[in-house]
Amino acid sequence: MSRRPARTRPTRAQTRAQTRERILDGALEAFAERGFHGATQEDICERVGLSRGAYNSSFRSKDELFFALYDRVIERLQSRLEEATASALSMPGSTADNFLKAFIASYPFDRDWYLLQAEFGLYALRHPAMASHYAERQGRILVIIEGALADILREDSRIVARDLPRIARLILAVHEGSMFQGLLEPHEVTSGELLDFLVDLMLAGAATSVD
């Protein structure tokens, strides 16, 4: 068992943002290991070597902590989609194919985040107040995906963007479902495989409709 860092109060040189990042990293680890409800404030503080005072000055509840983690995931997703779009537009060949390959290559599967998201998603469905906040984050993700799709589809004549919101939801559903299948059947489903297959089906269907 690895030795935990000694608990210390943040120094003046440590900014509030840095302290929040440390707490988020420790929380993600604790939630994945012990579950959202099983992980305690004390456990999170011990993992990152911070006092309860430092924790309480950054987050008032575990719900708030989860949504801060979700916001960080959204920011990283947007950055990766922007990078994948730029890469796809600069390369020869199918823009849609290039985009998917670039995105999968830059977006490794995060087991800890998936476990937490799946558990909290069920919790949110049972609590309407939490469900509204969860849905708002999902909506932000869908808008980001739609924007990336719009940029890509303008450059790929094989696909007609008839219903970007529904396509974005389908992609998100397949992506999240494939993460579950990858954990359940690690030797049968590789990272990004089902999303890649979905795009192949979409492209094949588009080509058939054009013919």
N, C-alpha and C positions, 0 to 999 in steps of 0.2 A: 504494500500500500504506500503510495507516494505521500511524502510529508507535505502538509498544507502550509501555505505561507503564514508567517506570523501576522496576527491582526494588528493593523496600524491605522491611525487616522490619516486622511489625506493631507499631504503637505501643501503649503501655499502654492507650490509649483504645479500641483495637480489641479487641473481645471475641472469645473463641474461636468463638462462633456466627457472628459477622460474617466472620471469616476463613474458616470452613467454607463460608459462602455464596459468597464470592468464588471459592474453589476449585471449588465445584460449578458455578458459572456458566462459569468458564473451561474446566472439563473437558467440559461439555456442548458447548461450541463446538468444542473440539479434537476430541472424539470424532466429532462430526457431519462435520467437515471431513476428518479423516485416518483415521477408523475407530477402533474400540476398541483394536485391537492396534497400529495405526500411530501413535497419539498417545503422546507420551512425557511423563514427569514434568516434564522440562525445558520442554517446549512449554507445558504447563499453567501452570507457574510464571511463564513469561515473559508469558503472556497477561494475567495478573492482577497482575503486579508483586510477587510474593512469593518468598521464598527457599525452597530445598529443605527447610530446617529447619522452616519454617512448615507446609509441605505434610506432611512426615513426622510432625509432631506431631498432625495431624488425621486422616490416612489412612495405613494401612499397605500398601495394595495398590490396584491399579486395580479389582479385583473389589469391594472394600469401597467404593470411590468410586462405582461404578455403583449398588450397592444403596442408598447414601445418596441418590443422585439419584432412584432409584425411590421411596424413602420420601417424598421431598419431593413427587413427583408424586401419590402416594396422599393425602397431607395436603391438597394443593390440590384433588384430585378430590372428597374428602369435603366440603370447604368449599363447592365449587360445587354439589354435589348438594343439600346442606342449603339453600343459597340458592334453588336452582331449585324445591325442594319447597315452601318457604315462599311463594315467588312464585305457584306453581301453586294452592296451597290458598287464596290470598287473592283470586284472580281468578274472574270468572264464566265459565261454559262448561265444557268437558271438562277435568277435572283432568289426565288423561293427556296430552292435546294441549298444554295450557298448560305442563306440566312439561317436555316434550320441547323446546318452543320456547325456554323459559327456559334450559334446560341448554345447548342448542346455541349460543345467543346469548352465553353466558358462558364457553364452553369452546372457544376458538379452536384450530385445528389447529397443532400444534407439530412442524414438519418435523424439526428437530434431534433432538428426543426420539424420534420414531418411528424414524428411521434407527438411533439407538443401541439402542433397545429391540429392533428386529428383528435386528440383528447379534448382540447379546448373547444373545437368545433362542436362536439357533442354537448359539452357543457353549455355553450352559447345557445344551442337549439332549445335547451330546457329553460333558459332564462331570457325572456324577450328583451330586457334592457341590454344584455350582453350581445344578443343576436343582432340588434340594430348597429352596434359598433363594429361587429364582425362583418356584417354585410357591407358597411361603408368601406372597409378595407378591401373587401373582395371587389367592390365597384371600382375602386382606384386601380386595382390590378387589371381589371378588364379594360378600362380606358387606356392604360399603357399598352396592353396587347393590341387593342384596336388601332392605336396610332402607329405601332410598328407594322401591323398588317397593311394599313393604308399605304405606307411608304413602299413596302415590298410589292404589293399588288399593282401599283402604278407602273412598275418596271417589268412585270411578268404578264405577257399577253395571253397566257394559257388560262388565267383565272379571272373571272369577273366578280368583283366585290359586291355581291347582291345584298348580303346581310352580315356585315362585319360584327355586330354585337353577338349574334348567334354563333358565328364562327369562333369568336374570341372565347365564348363560354364553352364551346366544344373543346377547344384546345386546352383550356384550363382544366376541364373535367378529365380529359385524357391524361394530362400531365400528372394530376394528383392521383388518379387511379393507377397510373403506371408506377408511381412511387410505392403504393401499397403492394402491387403485384411484385415489384422488385424485391421488397422485403420478404414477402411470402414465398416467392419462388426465385431466389437469387441466381439459380443456375439456368433458369428459363427466360428471364426478362432482364435485359441489360439496360443501363441508363440511356434514356432517350429513344429506345427502340420503338416503343408504341407510338410516340409522337412522330417519329420518322415515318412509320407505316401509315399514320393518319394523313400526313401530307402527301405521301405517294398515292393514296386513295383519292384525295381531293384533286390532285393533278391529273390522275387517270380519268376521273369523272369529268373534269373540265375539258380534257382532250376529246372525250367521247361526245360531249355535247356540241363541241365545235364541228366535229366531223358530221 
